[in-house]
Amino acid sequence: FFYSPTYHIMVAATVQKNKAYYSRYQVKFRRRREGKTDYRARLRLTLQDKNKFNTPKYRLCVRVSNRFVRCQVIYATIKGDVVVSSAGSWELEKYGIKVGLKNWAACYATGLLCARRTLKKFNLDETYEGIEGDDVTGEDYNVEAVDDGPRPFTCYLDIGLKKNNTGARIFGALKGACDGGLNVPHNEKRFIGYDKDEKSLDAEMVAGYIKGSNISEYMEMLEEEEPEKFQKHFSKFHEEEITAEDLEDMYTEAHEKIREEPELEKKARSKPSKPQTWKTPKLSYEQKKANLKAKLLALKEAGED
């Protein structure tokens, strides 16, 4: 329907999809058709200035699934994207976090692991250590370049198709990456605890979320009011014998272990005992001739029968 200003009425009109329409029709990119990539955002995250020549433009990709969270440092090339370093929350079991691998605290720890691993790869881990221990007060932290040394490792946050809601878990990973020493341009307005009316950040709330205080408070409340739901909801915590009082120490110790040993342990590849081949081996002329002779004899015997 469209509005006719002459008669002040709505007029029905059919959409003409004729030969001219179909001859000019252009199919969208495959990942756009699948609803996986926002190419408008990707263009701005990958486009590099011409005067920077072949300098990669790094981006910190954060993806949260139903079970885990993954952080990757990636840069784009004409042939395809190249992953510089990667960290997943399933690796946190090595550092003592065995449950709750997709909550806000796990996202922070995964971002911290990705940052330390990336800086270790570029030999910047000692130059840019970020903040740790008592310095993690929840306040916004930005890496400052040293006077006599290399500049900080800069990358840009890539949230994919997720909405940038205030307090989202993807910004927990961003906070962990910044505290770990990466230079990610950001604003504190999207961190948990930011009050848009007062235009201020509640640092205590951020520090509490980093150490899992929101989970411990919910565990205590649920245990008192709904014990059955508590047993069901936190069944994995019961299996690992983790209580609400243990969470803060668990996350604090994990952060220390991540800084001590951020490298990924590569498993030794074992060669198979027998070489496996899935292609049919080529036959020689004599073998083909023998096979044909056997087939002809089989057909001759079948005809005689």
Secondary structure, 3 states (H helix, E strand, C coil): CEEECCCCEEECCCCCCCHHHHHCCCCCCHHHHCCCCCHHHHHHHHCCCHHHCCCCCCEEEEEECCCCEEEEEEEECCCCEEEEEEEEHHHHHHHCCCCCCCCHHHHHHHHHHHHHHHHHHCCCCCCCCCCCHHHCCCCCCCCCCCCCCCCCCECEEECCCCCCCCCCHHHHHHHHHHHCCCECCCCHHHCCCEECCCCEECHHHHHHHHCCHHHHHHHHHHHHHCHHHHHHHCHHHHHCCCCHHHHHHHHHHHHHHHHHCCCCCCCCCCCCCCCCCCCCCCCCHHHHHHHHHHHHHHHHHHHHC
